[in-house]
Amino acid sequence: MPRFWRKDKFKKWKGYTPRRRMAHYRRLTRTQRVLLRNLVKQARLDAGLTQIAAGNRLGQDQTFVSKTENGKRLIEFVELEQFAAMYGKPITFFSTLDKVRDRRGSMHLTAKPLTVSAESRMMRVGNMLKSYTPLIEC
């Protein structure tokens, strides 16, 4: 245990733990990782390939594909691009942002669509900024 964890009267973060503050973030990223693994497996099955055939096309062995699909190995973006090209899917097929939900079933990490009035206000502000000319030219 580090020296600064010893008990003293100046310790202000008594109940603070980084794990507690990051629990929501970890749950979302864990959910996204599971979704990504399922999408990679689904793409392989849609392409009609076995793990052995997919590994051969990537220049790897079957265990590489198996470990990425089972979560024993994290998928890097470059590898995801290779999987997408090999399976004939667009890279957006593997997007997990629109599929992430919390326990209550509400969506996370996605923006709500603008209402008509909000969109018209945004257009007015945009037009006003386009027509703006500075008073002092540099």
C-alpha positions in Angstrom: 0.0 0.0 0.0 1.4 3.4 -0.9 2.5 5.8 1.8 -0.1 8.4 1.1 -2.9 5.9 2.1 -2.0 6.0 5.8 -4.6 7.3 8.1 -4.3 11.0 8.9 -6.7 13.8 9.7 -6.0 15.6 6.3 -7.4 12.7 4.2 -10.3 14.3 2.3 -11.1 11.5 -0.1 -12.1 8.9 2.5 -15.0 7.2 0.5 -13.6 7.9 -3.0 -12.5 5.1 -5.1 -11.8 5.4 -8.9 -13.6 2.1 -9.4 -16.8 3.6 -8.1 -16.5 6.6 -10.3 -15.7 4.6 -13.5 -18.3 1.8 -13.0 -20.7 3.3 -15.5 -18.0 3.8 -18.1 -16.7 0.3 -17.7 -20.1 -1.2 -18.0 -20.7 0.7 -21.3 -17.4 -0.2 -22.8 -17.8 -3.9 -21.7 -21.2 -4.0 -23.3 -19.7 -2.5 -26.5 -16.9 -5.0 -26.5 -19.4 -7.9 -26.2 -21.5 -6.4 -29.0 -18.5 -6.0 -31.2 -17.4 -9.6 -30.7 -20.9 -10.8 -31.5 -21.0 -8.6 -34.7 -17.6 -10.1 -35.8 -18.9 -13.6 -35.3 -22.2 -12.8 -37.1 -20.3 -11.3 -40.0 -18.2 -14.4 -40.3 -21.2 -16.7 -40.2 -23.0 -14.5 -42.8 -20.0 -14.8 -45.1 -20.2 -18.6 -44.7 -16.7 -19.0 -43.4 -15.3 -21.2 -40.7 -12.8 -20.0 -38.2 -10.1 -21.9 -40.0 -10.9 -20.4 -43.4 -11.1 -16.9 -41.9 -7.8 -17.4 -40.2 -6.2 -18.6 -43.4 -7.5 -15.5 -45.3 -6.0 -13.2 -42.6 -2.7 -15.1 -42.5 -3.3 -16.2 -39.0 -4.4 -19.5 -37.5 -7.8 -20.5 -36.2 -7.0 -19.6 -32.6 -6.5 -16.0 -33.6 -10.1 -15.8 -34.8 -11.4 -17.8 -31.9 -9.7 -15.6 -29.3 -11.0 -12.4 -30.9 -14.6 -13.8 -31.1 -14.5 -15.1 -27.5 -13.0 -12.0 -26.0 -9.6 -13.4 -24.9 -8.0 -11.0 -27.3 -9.0 -7.3 -27.9 -9.7 -6.3 -31.5 -7.7 -3.3 -32.8 -9.1 -1.0 -35.4 -6.7 -2.1 -38.1 -7.8 -5.7 -37.5 -11.4 -4.7 -37.6 -10.9 -3.1 -41.0 -9.3 -6.4 -42.2 -12.3 -8.4 -40.8 -14.7 -6.0 -42.6 -12.9 -6.3 -45.9 -12.7 -10.1 -45.6 -16.3 -10.5 -44.7 -17.6 -8.0 -47.3 -19.2 -5.7 -44.7 -18.9 -2.0 -44.4 -17.0 -0.7 -41.4 -20.2 0.9 -40.1 -21.7 -2.6 -39.7 -19.5 -3.0 -36.6 -20.6 0.2 -34.9 -21.9 -0.4 -31.4 -22.9 3.1 -30.4 -26.5 2.8 -31.6 -26.9 -0.6 -29.8 -25.8 0.3 -26.3 -28.5 0.3 -23.7 -28.3 0.6 -19.9 -30.3 -1.4 -17.4 -33.5 0.7 -17.8 -33.4 0.1 -21.6 -32.7 3.8 -22.5 -30.1 4.6 -25.1 -26.6 6.0 -24.4 -24.1 7.8 -26.5 -26.6 8.7 -29.1 -28.1 12.2 -29.7 -31.8 12.8 -29.8 -33.2 14.2 -33.1 -33.9 17.9 -33.2 -37.5 19.2 -33.0 -38.8 21.3 -35.8 -38.6 24.5 -33.7 -35.1 23.7 -32.5 -34.0 23.0 -36.0 -35.5 26.3 -37.3 -33.7 28.2 -34.5 -30.4 26.5 -35.4 -30.9 27.5 -39.0 -31.6 31.1 -38.1 -28.4 31.3 -35.9 -26.4 29.7 -38.7 -27.7 32.2 -41.3 -27.0 35.0 -38.9 -23.4 33.8 -38.5 -22.9 33.5 -42.2 -24.0 37.1 -42.8 -21.9 38.4 -40.0 -19.2 40.8 -41.0 -16.7 41.9 -38.5 -16.6 45.6 -37.6 -12.8 45.8 -37.5 -10.9 44.2 -40.3 -7.5 42.8 -39.4 
